Amino acid sequence: MKIIRHPLFMSPHPDEELEHLIDRELRRRPERPAPATLMPRVMQAIAARQALPWWRKSFIHWPVTARLAFLAGSSALTALLVYLVWGLSSGVTLGGLGSEIQPWLSGLGVIRSLLETLGSAALVLAKSAGSWLMWSAITMAAVSYLTTVGLGTVCWRLATRRE
């Protein structure tokens, strides 16, 4: 038979009491020595991590010139993308945008013509598809976002569930 206590007699913070009890019991236990193989394995892992080439390490460990080149390239690509999207959203054609940036990209003529051709083809496809393409892309993005948020919430609830 299970005894049910009245809420007035229950502890207001049972989790904190349990935490203190576990902490007290663990502090009473003697220290356990580390295995003899632990130190060589740790040193080996540190040496293996230091032996990695710079491009396999985190961004902080890259050489300064590589970091600056990466940031400059990323910034230029982002600026170009924003410029193209802004221009296309205001109704300018890719040819008009290309003629505006032609002095900047004069050395990249082949790449420019290839990108202009591909962009024009994508624009023709988007125009022929109609507005359903835009609405389906927006719907897919919204469903993907909501699915990610929902799955993240479920995983968080399962990970922090108290029994």
C-alpha positions as a printed NumPy array, in Angstrom:
array([[  0.   ,   0.   ,   0.   ],
       [  1.375,   3.366,  -1.026],
       [  1.265,   6.17 ,   1.507],
       [  0.307,   9.51 ,   0.045],
       [  1.466,  12.544,   1.967],
       [ -0.438,  15.737,   2.117],
       [  1.165,  18.563,   0.042],
       [  1.578,  20.699,   3.175],
       [  3.966,  18.129,   4.658],
       [  6.   ,  17.511,   1.512],
       [  9.374,  19.096,   0.959],
       [  9.145,  22.177,  -1.303],
       [ 12.445,  21.358,  -3.101],
       [ 12.98 ,  17.578,  -3.207],
       [ 15.497,  17.854,  -6.063],
       [ 17.82 ,  20.086,  -4.045],
       [ 17.633,  17.762,  -1.048],
       [ 18.472,  14.788,  -3.241],
       [ 21.36 ,  16.707,  -4.785],
       [ 22.781,  17.55 ,  -1.355],
       [ 22.353,  13.96 ,  -0.181],
       [ 24.161,  12.562,  -3.225],
       [ 26.908,  15.175,  -2.92 ],
       [ 27.451,  14.344,   0.757],
       [ 27.627,  10.606,   0.068],
       [ 30.025,  11.028,  -2.849],
       [ 32.342,  13.232,  -0.786],
       [ 32.563,  10.472,   1.83 ],
       [ 33.848,   7.998,  -0.734],
       [ 37.642,   7.69 ,  -1.086],
       [ 39.344,   8.996,  -4.239],
       [ 39.834,   6.379,  -6.925],
       [ 43.248,   6.305,  -8.591],
       [ 43.398,   6.849, -12.334],
       [ 44.322,   3.84 , -14.486],
       [ 48.01 ,   3.594, -15.37 ],
       [ 47.167,   3.702, -19.088],
       [ 45.262,   6.988, -18.85 ],
       [ 48.204,   9.407, -18.961],
       [ 49.854,   7.858, -22.076],
       [ 46.518,   7.828, -23.913],
       [ 45.857,  11.477, -23.068],
       [ 49.35 ,  12.503, -24.161],
       [ 48.947,  10.523, -27.391],
       [ 45.608,  12.219, -28.126],
       [ 47.146,  15.661, -27.496],
       [ 50.075,  14.875, -29.808],
       [ 47.723,  13.595, -32.524],
       [ 45.633,  16.768, -32.273],
       [ 48.729,  18.987, -32.516],
       [ 49.952,  17.045, -35.564],
       [ 46.856,  17.915, -37.597],
       [ 47.372,  20.32 , -40.523],
       [ 46.06 ,  23.848, -40.017],
       [ 43.035,  23.432, -42.293],
       [ 41.771,  20.5  , -40.18 ],
       [ 41.909,  22.541, -36.971],
       [ 39.364,  25.098, -35.808],
       [ 39.266,  28.554, -37.386],
       [ 41.107,  30.112, -34.415],
       [ 44.188,  27.981, -35.146],
       [ 44.402,  28.947, -38.829],
       [ 47.261,  31.232, -39.919],
       [ 46.326,  34.909, -39.959],
       [ 46.676,  35.182, -43.76 ],
       [ 44.326,  32.215, -44.298],
       [ 41.777,  33.699, -41.894],
       [ 41.917,  37.086, -43.613],
       [ 41.619,  35.491, -47.064],
       [ 38.638,  33.416, -45.902],
       [ 36.92 ,  36.431, -44.37 ],
       [ 37.581,  38.578, -47.448],
       [ 36.285,  35.888, -49.804],
       [ 33.221,  35.22 , -47.667],
       [ 32.463,  38.927, -47.389],
       [ 32.848,  39.449, -51.132],
       [ 30.604,  36.481, -51.897],
       [ 27.983,  37.695, -49.417],
       [ 28.085,  41.224, -50.839],
       [ 27.69 ,  39.886, -54.377],
       [ 24.773,  37.692, -53.345],
       [ 23.023,  40.558, -51.537],
       [ 23.618,  42.82 , -54.545],
       [ 22.147,  40.265, -56.954],
       [ 19.112,  39.501, -54.794],
       [ 18.46 ,  43.201, -54.174],
       [ 18.752,  44.002, -57.863],
       [ 16.565,  41.109, -58.985],
       [ 13.909,  41.937, -56.396],
       [ 13.718,  45.519, -57.686],
       [ 13.058,  44.284, -61.22 ],
       [ 16.477,  44.732, -62.841],
       [ 17.524,  41.925, -65.194],
       [ 20.713,  39.939, -64.792],
       [ 22.074,  41.638, -67.887],
       [ 21.559,  45.05 , -66.322],
       [ 23.202,  43.941, -63.083],
       [ 26.049,  42.406, -65.045],
       [ 26.673,  45.639, -66.94 ],
       [ 26.795,  47.544, -63.646],
       [ 29.436,  45.304, -62.111],
       [ 31.351,  44.684, -65.341],
       [ 34.189,  47.092, -64.464],
       [ 34.719,  45.258, -61.169],
       [ 34.807,  41.835, -62.747],
       [ 36.579,  42.609, -66.035],
       [ 39.21 ,  39.918, -65.412],
       [ 36.604,  37.25 , -64.829],
       [ 34.807,  37.468, -68.166],
       [ 34.36 ,  33.759, -68.755],
       [ 33.036,  33.103, -65.286],
       [ 30.781,  36.14 , -65.54 ],
       [ 29.253,  34.987, -68.82 ],
       [ 28.735,  31.496, -67.435],
       [ 27.057,  32.827, -64.292],
       [ 24.97 ,  35.248, -66.348],
       [ 23.801,  32.424, -68.602],
       [ 22.969,  30.172, -65.657],
       [ 21.226,  33.021, -63.839],
       [ 19.179,  33.9  , -66.906],
       [ 18.191,  30.248, -67.302],
       [ 17.172,  30.1  , -63.635],
       [ 15.194,  33.327, -64.037],
       [ 13.387,  31.987, -67.125],
       [ 12.567,  28.775, -65.241],
       [ 11.32 ,  30.734, -62.233],
       [  9.157,  32.983, -64.42 ],
       [  7.723,  30.03 , -66.337],
       [  6.963,  28.189, -63.1  ],
       [  4.839,  31.055, -61.855],
       [  4.097,  32.019, -58.309],
       [  3.575,  28.43 , -57.192],
       [  7.353,  27.97 , -57.104],
       [  7.768,  30.858, -54.695],
       [  4.913,  29.668, -52.472],
       [  6.151,  26.082, -52.468],
       [  9.668,  27.257, -51.53 ],
       [  8.249,  29.376, -48.71 ],
       [  6.096,  26.451, -47.569],
       [  9.057,  24.056, -47.642],
       [ 11.179,  26.505, -45.666],
       [  8.424,  26.981, -43.071],
       [  7.823,  23.24 , -42.738],
       [ 11.569,  22.62 , -42.402],
       [ 11.858,  25.311, -39.747],
       [  8.881,  24.065, -37.772],
       [ 10.085,  20.466, -38.023],
       [ 13.501,  21.475, -36.718],
       [ 11.99 ,  23.432, -33.835],
       [  9.581,  20.601, -33.042],
       [ 12.225,  17.891, -33.088],
       [ 14.56 ,  20.047, -31.044],
       [ 11.832,  20.585, -28.473],
       [ 11.053,  16.862, -28.3  ],
       [ 14.744,  15.972, -27.909],
       [ 15.18 ,  18.634, -25.221],
       [ 12.146,  17.385, -23.319],
       [ 13.36 ,  13.788, -23.519],
       [ 16.872,  14.749, -22.426],
       [ 15.738,  16.804, -19.456],
       [ 12.775,  14.624, -18.445],
       [ 12.553,  13.97 , -14.712],
       [ 11.153,  10.716, -13.521]])
